Amino acid sequence: MKHEYTVEILYHFTCCRCQLWWSWTSTPSQLDCYSLRLPEDDSMFCPHCGAETQLKIKDGFILSDEN
């Protein structure tokens, strides 16, 4: 017998309007070909104030090209 596990990726967002933050999770279907970067042309609504904008990785947060 072996312990089983799953993988969940947790993204943290900060609203450009109200500056409040929230998290969003994703479970990849195939981890070996999953990119951790979200498409920057996608948009998301802030659950606090409703602002909808495109996505940008935070300055200073570095993901290697391998991710």
mmCIF file of the N, C-alpha and C atoms, coordinates in Angstrom:
data_MODEL
# 
_entry.id   MODEL 
# 
loop_
_atom_site.group_PDB 
_atom_site.id 
_atom_site.type_symbol 
_atom_site.label_atom_id 
_atom_site.label_alt_id 
_atom_site.label_comp_id 
_atom_site.label_asym_id 
_atom_site.label_entity_id 
_atom_site.label_seq_id 
_atom_site.pdbx_PDB_ins_code 
_atom_site.Cartn_x 
_atom_site.Cartn_y 
_atom_site.Cartn_z 
_atom_site.occupancy 
_atom_site.B_iso_or_equiv 
_atom_site.pdbx_formal_charge 
_atom_site.auth_seq_id 
_atom_site.auth_comp_id 
_atom_site.auth_asym_id 
_atom_site.auth_atom_id 
_atom_site.pdbx_PDB_model_num 
ATOM 1   N N  . MET A 1 1  ? 0.847   -1.195 0.000   1.00 0.00 ? 1  MET A N  1 
ATOM 2   C CA . MET A 1 1  ? 0.000   0.000  0.000   1.00 0.00 ? 1  MET A CA 1 
ATOM 3   C C  . MET A 1 1  ? 0.881   1.244  0.000   1.00 0.00 ? 1  MET A C  1 
ATOM 4   N N  . LYS A 1 2  ? 0.379   2.291  -0.633  1.00 0.00 ? 2  LYS A N  1 
ATOM 5   C CA . LYS A 1 2  ? 1.109   3.560  -0.694  1.00 0.00 ? 2  LYS A CA 1 
ATOM 6   C C  . LYS A 1 2  ? 0.151   4.711  -0.440  1.00 0.00 ? 2  LYS A C  1 
ATOM 7   N N  . HIS A 1 3  ? 0.687   5.795  0.119   1.00 0.00 ? 3  HIS A N  1 
ATOM 8   C CA . HIS A 1 3  ? -0.099  7.013  0.278   1.00 0.00 ? 3  HIS A CA 1 
ATOM 9   C C  . HIS A 1 3  ? -0.332  7.622  -1.106  1.00 0.00 ? 3  HIS A C  1 
ATOM 10  N N  . GLU A 1 4  ? -1.509  8.106  -1.360  1.00 0.00 ? 4  GLU A N  1 
ATOM 11  C CA . GLU A 1 4  ? -1.827  8.757  -2.625  1.00 0.00 ? 4  GLU A CA 1 
ATOM 12  C C  . GLU A 1 4  ? -1.879  10.272 -2.417  1.00 0.00 ? 4  GLU A C  1 
ATOM 13  N N  . TYR A 1 5  ? -1.587  11.015 -3.473  1.00 0.00 ? 5  TYR A N  1 
ATOM 14  C CA . TYR A 1 5  ? -1.646  12.471 -3.379  1.00 0.00 ? 5  TYR A CA 1 
ATOM 15  C C  . TYR A 1 5  ? -2.123  13.069 -4.698  1.00 0.00 ? 5  TYR A C  1 
ATOM 16  N N  . THR A 1 6  ? -2.509  14.308 -4.623  1.00 0.00 ? 6  THR A N  1 
ATOM 17  C CA . THR A 1 6  ? -2.881  15.087 -5.806  1.00 0.00 ? 6  THR A CA 1 
ATOM 18  C C  . THR A 1 6  ? -2.059  16.371 -5.805  1.00 0.00 ? 6  THR A C  1 
ATOM 19  N N  . VAL A 1 7  ? -2.139  17.123 -6.889  1.00 0.00 ? 7  VAL A N  1 
ATOM 20  C CA . VAL A 1 7  ? -1.414  18.378 -7.012  1.00 0.00 ? 7  VAL A CA 1 
ATOM 21  C C  . VAL A 1 7  ? -2.420  19.494 -7.249  1.00 0.00 ? 7  VAL A C  1 
ATOM 22  N N  . GLU A 1 8  ? -2.230  20.598 -6.541  1.00 0.00 ? 8  GLU A N  1 
ATOM 23  C CA . GLU A 1 8  ? -3.072  21.767 -6.726  1.00 0.00 ? 8  GLU A CA 1 
ATOM 24  C C  . GLU A 1 8  ? -2.167  22.983 -6.819  1.00 0.00 ? 8  GLU A C  1 
ATOM 25  N N  . ILE A 1 9  ? -2.408  23.824 -7.798  1.00 0.00 ? 9  ILE A N  1 
ATOM 26  C CA . ILE A 1 9  ? -1.638  25.045 -7.963  1.00 0.00 ? 9  ILE A CA 1 
ATOM 27  C C  . ILE A 1 9  ? -2.471  26.192 -7.413  1.00 0.00 ? 9  ILE A C  1 
ATOM 28  N N  . LEU A 1 10 ? -1.866  27.017 -6.585  1.00 0.00 ? 10 LEU A N  1 
ATOM 29  C CA . LEU A 1 10 ? -2.554  28.118 -5.933  1.00 0.00 ? 10 LEU A CA 1 
ATOM 30  C C  . LEU A 1 10 ? -2.011  29.440 -6.467  1.00 0.00 ? 10 LEU A C  1 
ATOM 31  N N  . TYR A 1 11 ? -2.876  30.236 -7.078  1.00 0.00 ? 11 TYR A N  1 
ATOM 32  C CA . TYR A 1 11 ? -2.514  31.558 -7.600  1.00 0.00 ? 11 TYR A CA 1 
ATOM 33  C C  . TYR A 1 11 ? -3.049  32.623 -6.652  1.00 0.00 ? 11 TYR A C  1 
ATOM 34  N N  . HIS A 1 12 ? -2.260  33.678 -6.431  1.00 0.00 ? 12 HIS A N  1 
ATOM 35  C CA . HIS A 1 12 ? -2.681  34.813 -5.605  1.00 0.00 ? 12 HIS A CA 1 
ATOM 36  C C  . HIS A 1 12 ? -2.742  36.048 -6.498  1.00 0.00 ? 12 HIS A C  1 
ATOM 37  N N  . PHE A 1 13 ? -3.831  36.793 -6.405  1.00 0.00 ? 13 PHE A N  1 
ATOM 38  C CA . PHE A 1 13 ? -4.044  37.987 -7.216  1.00 0.00 ? 13 PHE A CA 1 
ATOM 39  C C  . PHE A 1 13 ? -4.215  39.198 -6.305  1.00 0.00 ? 13 PHE A C  1 
ATOM 40  N N  . THR A 1 14 ? -3.769  40.366 -6.778  1.00 0.00 ? 14 THR A N  1 
ATOM 41  C CA . THR A 1 14 ? -4.011  41.641 -6.110  1.00 0.00 ? 14 THR A CA 1 
ATOM 42  C C  . THR A 1 14 ? -4.721  42.544 -7.109  1.00 0.00 ? 14 THR A C  1 
ATOM 43  N N  . CYS A 1 15 ? -5.846  43.089 -6.719  1.00 0.00 ? 15 CYS A N  1 
ATOM 44  C CA . CYS A 1 15 ? -6.635  43.943 -7.600  1.00 0.00 ? 15 CYS A CA 1 
ATOM 45  C C  . CYS A 1 15 ? -5.911  45.257 -7.867  1.00 0.00 ? 15 CYS A C  1 
ATOM 46  N N  . CYS A 1 16 ? -5.899  45.664 -9.136  1.00 0.00 ? 16 CYS A N  1 
ATOM 47  C CA . CYS A 1 16 ? -5.257  46.934 -9.502  1.00 0.00 ? 16 CYS A CA 1 
ATOM 48  C C  . CYS A 1 16 ? -6.089  48.138 -9.057  1.00 0.00 ? 16 CYS A C  1 
ATOM 49  N N  . ARG A 1 17 ? -7.371  47.941 -8.761  1.00 0.00 ? 17 ARG A N  1 
ATOM 50  C CA . ARG A 1 17 ? -8.230  49.058 -8.341  1.00 0.00 ? 17 ARG A CA 1 
ATOM 51  C C  . ARG A 1 17 ? -8.315  49.157 -6.819  1.00 0.00 ? 17 ARG A C  1 
ATOM 52  N N  . CYS A 1 18 ? -8.797  48.112 -6.160  1.00 0.00 ? 18 CYS A N  1 
ATOM 53  C CA . CYS A 1 18 ? -9.042  48.197 -4.710  1.00 0.00 ? 18 CYS A CA 1 
ATOM 54  C C  . CYS A 1 18 ? -7.870  47.683 -3.860  1.00 0.00 ? 18 CYS A C  1 
ATOM 55  N N  . GLN A 1 19 ? -6.882  47.046 -4.500  1.00 0.00 ? 19 GLN A N  1 
ATOM 56  C CA . GLN A 1 19 ? -5.678  46.529 -3.838  1.00 0.00 ? 19 GLN A CA 1 
ATOM 57  C C  . GLN A 1 19 ? -5.947  45.387 -2.856  1.00 0.00 ? 19 GLN A C  1 
ATOM 58  N N  . LEU A 1 20 ? -7.163  44.823 -2.861  1.00 0.00 ? 20 LEU A N  1 
ATOM 59  C CA . LEU A 1 20 ? -7.436  43.641 -2.043  1.00 0.00 ? 20 LEU A CA 1 
ATOM 60  C C  . LEU A 1 20 ? -6.970  42.411 -2.807  1.00 0.00 ? 20 LEU A C  1 
ATOM 61  N N  . TRP A 1 21 ? -6.754  41.305 -2.094  1.00 0.00 ? 21 TRP A N  1 
ATOM 62  C CA . TRP A 1 21 ? -6.231  40.111 -2.741  1.00 0.00 ? 21 TRP A CA 1 
ATOM 63  C C  . TRP A 1 21 ? -7.189  38.945 -2.591  1.00 0.00 ? 21 TRP A C  1 
ATOM 64  N N  . TRP A 1 22 ? -7.016  37.953 -3.464  1.00 0.00 ? 22 TRP A N  1 
ATOM 65  C CA . TRP A 1 22 ? -7.783  36.719 -3.420  1.00 0.00 ? 22 TRP A CA 1 
ATOM 66  C C  . TRP A 1 22 ? -6.931  35.624 -4.035  1.00 0.00 ? 22 TRP A C  1 
ATOM 67  N N  . SER A 1 23 ? -7.365  34.399 -3.848  1.00 0.00 ? 23 SER A N  1 
ATOM 68  C CA . SER A 1 23 ? -6.647  33.244 -4.383  1.00 0.00 ? 23 SER A CA 1 
ATOM 69  C C  . SER A 1 23 ? -7.549  32.440 -5.300  1.00 0.00 ? 23 SER A C  1 
ATOM 70  N N  . TRP A 1 24 ? -6.945  31.717 -6.196  1.00 0.00 ? 24 TRP A N  1 
ATOM 71  C CA . TRP A 1 24 ? -7.643  30.847 -7.147  1.00 0.00 ? 24 TRP A CA 1 
ATOM 72  C C  . TRP A 1 24 ? -6.809  29.588 -7.310  1.00 0.00 ? 24 TRP A C  1 
ATOM 73  N N  . THR A 1 25 ? -7.450  28.440 -7.300  1.00 0.00 ? 25 THR A N  1 
ATOM 74  C CA . THR A 1 25 ? -6.726  27.179 -7.413  1.00 0.00 ? 25 THR A CA 1 
ATOM 75  C C  . THR A 1 25 ? -6.997  26.503 -8.748  1.00 0.00 ? 25 THR A C  1 
ATOM 76  N N  . SER A 1 26 ? -6.042  25.688 -9.154  1.00 0.00 ? 26 SER A N  1 
ATOM 77  C CA . SER A 1 26 ? -6.172  24.933 -10.386 1.00 0.00 ? 26 SER A CA 1 
ATOM 78  C C  . SER A 1 26 ? -5.535  23.566 -10.173 1.00 0.00 ? 26 SER A C  1 
ATOM 79  N N  . THR A 1 27 ? -6.177  22.544 -10.662 1.00 0.00 ? 27 THR A N  1 
ATOM 80  C CA . THR A 1 27 ? -5.613  21.205 -10.633 1.00 0.00 ? 27 THR A CA 1 
ATOM 81  C C  . THR A 1 27 ? -5.268  20.811 -12.063 1.00 0.00 ? 27 THR A C  1 
ATOM 82  N N  . PRO A 1 28 ? -3.981  20.727 -12.375 1.00 0.00 ? 28 PRO A N  1 
ATOM 83  C CA . PRO A 1 28 ? -3.591  20.411 -13.750 1.00 0.00 ? 28 PRO A CA 1 
ATOM 84  C C  . PRO A 1 28 ? -3.951  18.986 -14.118 1.00 0.00 ? 28 PRO A C  1 
ATOM 85  N N  . SER A 1 29 ? -4.317  18.789 -15.375 1.00 0.00 ? 29 SER A N  1 
ATOM 86  C CA . SER A 1 29 ? -4.646  17.433 -15.819 1.00 0.00 ? 29 SER A CA 1 
ATOM 87  C C  . SER A 1 29 ? -3.391  16.652 -16.181 1.00 0.00 ? 29 SER A C  1 
ATOM 88  N N  . GLN A 1 30 ? -2.370  17.362 -16.650 1.00 0.00 ? 30 GLN A N  1 
ATOM 89  C CA . GLN A 1 30 ? -1.094  16.722 -16.956 1.00 0.00 ? 30 GLN A CA 1 
ATOM 90  C C  . GLN A 1 30 ? 0.008   17.633 -16.454 1.00 0.00 ? 30 GLN A C  1 
ATOM 91  N N  . LEU A 1 31 ? 0.600   17.309 -15.327 1.00 0.00 ? 31 LEU A N  1 
ATOM 92  C CA . LEU A 1 31 ? 1.573   18.173 -14.676 1.00 0.00 ? 31 LEU A CA 1 
ATOM 93  C C  . LEU A 1 31 ? 2.829   18.373 -15.521 1.00 0.00 ? 31 LEU A C  1 
ATOM 94  N N  . ASP A 1 32 ? 3.261   17.357 -16.240 1.00 0.00 ? 32 ASP A N  1 
ATOM 95  C CA . ASP A 1 32 ? 4.530   17.462 -16.955 1.00 0.00 ? 32 ASP A CA 1 
ATOM 96  C C  . ASP A 1 32 ? 4.487   18.458 -18.110 1.00 0.00 ? 32 ASP A C  1 
ATOM 97  N N  . CYS A 1 33 ? 3.307   18.818 -18.608 1.00 0.00 ? 33 CYS A N  1 
ATOM 98  C CA . CYS A 1 33 ? 3.242   19.785 -19.701 1.00 0.00 ? 33 CYS A CA 1 
ATOM 99  C C  . CYS A 1 33 ? 2.440   21.025 -19.297 1.00 0.00 ? 33 CYS A C  1 
ATOM 100 N N  . TYR A 1 34 ? 2.201   21.224 -18.022 1.00 0.00 ? 34 TYR A N  1 
ATOM 101 C CA . TYR A 1 34 ? 1.410   22.348 -17.542 1.00 0.00 ? 34 TYR A CA 1 
ATOM 102 C C  . TYR A 1 34 ? 2.304   23.558 -17.301 1.00 0.00 ? 34 TYR A C  1 
ATOM 103 N N  . SER A 1 35 ? 1.936   24.688 -17.839 1.00 0.00 ? 35 SER A N  1 
ATOM 104 C CA . SER A 1 35 ? 2.669   25.922 -17.593 1.00 0.00 ? 35 SER A CA 1 
ATOM 105 C C  . SER A 1 35 ? 2.082   26.612 -16.364 1.00 0.00 ? 35 SER A C  1 
ATOM 106 N N  . LEU A 1 36 ? 2.946   27.106 -15.504 1.00 0.00 ? 36 LEU A N  1 
ATOM 107 C CA . LEU A 1 36 ? 2.470   27.811 -14.313 1.00 0.00 ? 36 LEU A CA 1 
ATOM 108 C C  . LEU A 1 36 ? 2.020   29.226 -14.622 1.00 0.00 ? 36 LEU A C  1 
ATOM 109 N N  . ARG A 1 37 ? 2.484   29.771 -15.731 1.00 0.00 ? 37 ARG A N  1 
ATOM 110 C CA . ARG A 1 37 ? 2.090   31.125 -16.125 1.00 0.00 ? 37 ARG A CA 1 
ATOM 111 C C  . ARG A 1 37 ? 0.674   31.115 -16.690 1.00 0.00 ? 37 ARG A C  1 
ATOM 112 N N  . LEU A 1 38 ? -0.092  32.106 -16.305 1.00 0.00 ? 38 LEU A N  1 
ATOM 113 C CA . LEU A 1 38 ? -1.425  32.297 -16.880 1.00 0.00 ? 38 LEU A CA 1 
ATOM 114 C C  . LEU A 1 38 ? -1.292  33.212 -18.090 1.00 0.00 ? 38 LEU A C  1 
ATOM 115 N N  . PRO A 1 39 ? -2.087  33.022 -19.110 1.00 0.00 ? 39 PRO A N  1 
ATOM 116 C CA . PRO A 1 39 ? -2.003  33.887 -20.291 1.00 0.00 ? 39 PRO A CA 1 
ATOM 117 C C  . PRO A 1 39 ? -2.287  35.349 -19.925 1.00 0.00 ? 39 PRO A C  1 
ATOM 118 N N  . GLU A 1 40 ? -1.383  36.248 -20.297 1.00 0.00 ? 40 GLU A N  1 
ATOM 119 C CA . GLU A 1 40 ? -1.535  37.659 -19.934 1.00 0.00 ? 40 GLU A CA 1 
ATOM 120 C C  . GLU A 1 40 ? -2.657  38.346 -20.693 1.00 0.00 ? 40 GLU A C  1 
ATOM 121 N N  . ASP A 1 41 ? -3.158  37.718 -21.768 1.00 0.00 ? 41 ASP A N  1 
ATOM 122 C CA . ASP A 1 41 ? -4.290  38.326 -22.477 1.00 0.00 ? 41 ASP A CA 1 
ATOM 123 C C  . ASP A 1 41 ? -5.628  37.852 -21.916 1.00 0.00 ? 41 ASP A C  1 
ATOM 124 N N  . ASP A 1 42 ? -5.598  36.943 -20.937 1.00 0.00 ? 42 ASP A N  1 
ATOM 125 C CA . ASP A 1 42 ? -6.821  36.555 -20.230 1.00 0.00 ? 42 ASP A CA 1 
ATOM 126 C C  . ASP A 1 42 ? -7.199  37.678 -19.266 1.00 0.00 ? 42 ASP A C  1 
ATOM 127 N N  . SER A 1 43 ? -8.473  37.767 -18.938 1.00 0.00 ? 43 SER A N  1 
ATOM 128 C CA . SER A 1 43 ? -8.905  38.754 -17.958 1.00 0.00 ? 43 SER A CA 1 
ATOM 129 C C  . SER A 1 43 ? -9.611  38.039 -16.812 1.00 0.00 ? 43 SER A C  1 
ATOM 130 N N  . MET A 1 44 ? -9.678  38.730 -15.670 1.00 0.00 ? 44 MET A N  1 
ATOM 131 C CA . MET A 1 44 ? -10.305 38.163 -14.484 1.00 0.00 ? 44 MET A CA 1 
ATOM 132 C C  . MET A 1 44 ? -11.012 39.275 -13.729 1.00 0.00 ? 44 MET A C  1 
ATOM 133 N N  . PHE A 1 45 ? -12.116 38.929 -13.089 1.00 0.00 ? 45 PHE A N  1 
ATOM 134 C CA . PHE A 1 45 ? -12.872 39.857 -12.254 1.00 0.00 ? 45 PHE A CA 1 
ATOM 135 C C  . PHE A 1 45 ? -12.350 39.809 -10.828 1.00 0.00 ? 45 PHE A C  1 
ATOM 136 N N  . CYS A 1 46 ? -12.253 40.969 -10.204 1.00 0.00 ? 46 CYS A N  1 
ATOM 137 C CA . CYS A 1 46 ? -11.943 41.032 -8.773  1.00 0.00 ? 46 CYS A CA 1 
ATOM 138 C C  . CYS A 1 46 ? -13.218 40.669 -8.020  1.00 0.00 ? 46 CYS A C  1 
ATOM 139 N N  . PRO A 1 47 ? -13.160 39.703 -7.090  1.00 0.00 ? 47 PRO A N  1 
ATOM 140 C CA . PRO A 1 47 ? -14.361 39.332 -6.347  1.00 0.00 ? 47 PRO A CA 1 
ATOM 141 C C  . PRO A 1 47 ? -14.781 40.384 -5.323  1.00 0.00 ? 47 PRO A C  1 
ATOM 142 N N  . HIS A 1 48 ? -13.908 41.359 -5.055  1.00 0.00 ? 48 HIS A N  1 
ATOM 143 C CA . HIS A 1 48 ? -14.219 42.393 -4.064  1.00 0.00 ? 48 HIS A CA 1 
ATOM 144 C C  . HIS A 1 48 ? -14.923 43.603 -4.687  1.00 0.00 ? 48 HIS A C  1 
ATOM 145 N N  . CYS A 1 49 ? -14.349 44.142 -5.772  1.00 0.00 ? 49 CYS A N  1 
ATOM 146 C CA . CYS A 1 49 ? -14.909 45.380 -6.345  1.00 0.00 ? 49 CYS A CA 1 
ATOM 147 C C  . CYS A 1 49 ? -15.447 45.192 -7.764  1.00 0.00 ? 49 CYS A C  1 
ATOM 148 N N  . GLY A 1 50 ? -15.201 44.038 -8.376  1.00 0.00 ? 50 GLY A N  1 
ATOM 149 C CA . GLY A 1 50 ? -15.737 43.755 -9.701  1.00 0.00 ? 50 GLY A CA 1 
ATOM 150 C C  . GLY A 1 50 ? -14.898 44.234 -10.867 1.00 0.00 ? 50 GLY A C  1 
ATOM 151 N N  . ALA A 1 51 ? -13.749 44.851 -10.597 1.00 0.00 ? 51 ALA A N  1 
ATOM 152 C CA . ALA A 1 51 ? -12.893 45.326 -11.688 1.00 0.00 ? 51 ALA A CA 1 
ATOM 153 C C  . ALA A 1 51 ? -12.449 44.139 -12.546 1.00 0.00 ? 51 ALA A C  1 
ATOM 154 N N  . GLU A 1 52 ? -12.529 44.314 -13.867 1.00 0.00 ? 52 GLU A N  1 
ATOM 155 C CA . GLU A 1 52 ? -12.062 43.274 -14.781 1.00 0.00 ? 52 GLU A CA 1 
ATOM 156 C C  . GLU A 1 52 ? -10.874 43.817 -15.560 1.00 0.00 ? 52 GLU A C  1 
ATOM 157 N N  . THR A 1 53 ? -9.737  43.137 -15.449 1.00 0.00 ? 53 THR A N  1 
ATOM 158 C CA . THR A 1 53 ? -8.538  43.535 -16.179 1.00 0.00 ? 53 THR A CA 1 
ATOM 159 C C  . THR A 1 53 ? -7.786  42.297 -16.631 1.00 0.00 ? 53 THR A C  1 
ATOM 160 N N  . GLN A 1 54 ? -6.816  42.544 -17.505 1.00 0.00 ? 54 GLN A N  1 
ATOM 161 C CA . GLN A 1 54 ? -5.950  41.452 -17.940 1.00 0.00 ? 54 GLN A CA 1 
ATOM 162 C C  . GLN A 1 54 ? -4.969  41.117 -16.832 1.00 0.00 ? 54 GLN A C  1 
ATOM 163 N N  . LEU A 1 55 ? -4.290  39.993 -16.998 1.00 0.00 ? 55 LEU A N  1 
ATOM 164 C CA . LEU A 1 55 ? -3.386  39.482 -15.977 1.00 0.00 ? 55 LEU A CA 1 
ATOM 165 C C  . LEU A 1 55 ? -1.942  39.861 -16.259 1.00 0.00 ? 55 LEU A C  1 
ATOM 166 N N  . LYS A 1 56 ? -1.162  40.048 -15.198 1.00 0.00 ? 56 LYS A N  1 
ATOM 167 C CA . LYS A 1 56 ? 0.267   40.344 -15.295 1.00 0.00 ? 56 LYS A CA 1 
ATOM 168 C C  . LYS A 1 56 ? 0.939   39.719 -14.090 1.00 0.00 ? 56 LYS A C  1 
ATOM 169 N N  . ILE A 1 57 ? 2.026   38.992 -14.324 1.00 0.00 ? 57 ILE A N  1 
ATOM 170 C CA . ILE A 1 57 ? 2.759   38.434 -13.192 1.00 0.00 ? 57 ILE A CA 1 
ATOM 171 C C  . ILE A 1 57 ? 3.408   39.577 -12.417 1.00 0.00 ? 57 ILE A C  1 
ATOM 172 N N  . LYS A 1 58 ? 3.431   39.488 -11.093 1.00 0.00 ? 58 LYS A N  1 
ATOM 173 C CA . LYS A 1 58 ? 3.952   40.573 -10.266 1.00 0.00 ? 58 LYS A CA 1 
ATOM 174 C C  . LYS A 1 58 ? 5.431   40.823 -10.546 1.00 0.00 ? 58 LYS A C  1 
ATOM 175 N N  . ASP A 1 59 ? 5.793   42.097 -10.552 1.00 0.00 ? 59 ASP A N  1 
ATOM 176 C CA . ASP A 1 59 ? 7.192   42.464 -10.694 1.00 0.00 ? 59 ASP A CA 1 
ATOM 177 C C  . ASP A 1 59 ? 7.991   41.845 -9.550  1.00 0.00 ? 59 ASP A C  1 
ATOM 178 N N  . GLY A 1 60 ? 9.139   41.304 -9.864  1.00 0.00 ? 60 GLY A N  1 
ATOM 179 C CA . GLY A 1 60 ? 9.990   40.693 -8.845  1.00 0.00 ? 60 GLY A CA 1 
ATOM 180 C C  . GLY A 1 60 ? 9.713   39.226 -8.600  1.00 0.00 ? 60 GLY A C  1 
ATOM 181 N N  . PHE A 1 61 ? 8.606   38.716 -9.117  1.00 0.00 ? 61 PHE A N  1 
ATOM 182 C CA . PHE A 1 61 ? 8.320   37.285 -8.959  1.00 0.00 ? 61 PHE A CA 1 
ATOM 183 C C  . PHE A 1 61 ? 8.811   36.593 -10.214 1.00 0.00 ? 61 PHE A C  1 
ATOM 184 N N  . ILE A 1 62 ? 9.782   35.729 -10.048 1.00 0.00 ? 62 ILE A N  1 
ATOM 185 C CA . ILE A 1 62 ? 10.432  35.113 -11.214 1.00 0.00 ? 62 ILE A CA 1 
ATOM 186 C C  . ILE A 1 62 ? 10.058  33.653 -11.316 1.00 0.00 ? 62 ILE A C  1 
ATOM 187 N N  . LEU A 1 63 ? 9.565   33.262 -12.494 1.00 0.00 ? 63 LEU A N  1 
ATOM 188 C CA . LEU A 1 63 ? 9.351   31.863 -12.826 1.00 0.00 ? 63 LEU A CA 1 
ATOM 189 C C  . LEU A 1 63 ? 10.392  31.492 -13.867 1.00 0.00 ? 63 LEU A C  1 
ATOM 190 N N  . SER A 1 64 ? 11.093  30.394 -13.662 1.00 0.00 ? 64 SER A N  1 
ATOM 191 C CA . SER A 1 64 ? 12.070  29.988 -14.672 1.00 0.00 ? 64 SER A CA 1 
ATOM 192 C C  . SER A 1 64 ? 11.359  29.553 -15.936 1.00 0.00 ? 64 SER A C  1 
ATOM 193 N N  . ASP A 1 65 ? 12.083  29.544 -17.049 1.00 0.00 ? 65 ASP A N  1 
ATOM 194 C CA . ASP A 1 65 ? 11.505  29.130 -18.333 1.00 0.00 ? 65 ASP A CA 1 
ATOM 195 C C  . ASP A 1 65 ? 11.102  27.663 -18.331 1.00 0.00 ? 65 ASP A C  1 
ATOM 196 N N  . GLU A 1 66 ? 11.576  26.897 -17.343 1.00 0.00 ? 66 GLU A N  1 
ATOM 197 C CA . GLU A 1 66 ? 11.217  25.484 -17.265 1.00 0.00 ? 66 GLU A CA 1 
ATOM 198 C C  . GLU A 1 66 ? 9.787   25.296 -16.790 1.00 0.00 ? 66 GLU A C  1 
ATOM 199 N N  . ASN A 1 67 ? 9.191   26.332 -16.133 1.00 0.00 ? 67 ASN A N  1 
ATOM 200 C CA . ASN A 1 67 ? 7.837   26.230 -15.620 1.00 0.00 ? 67 ASN A CA 1 
ATOM 201 C C  . ASN A 1 67 ? 6.899   26.630 -16.669 1.00 0.00 ? 67 ASN A C  1 
# 
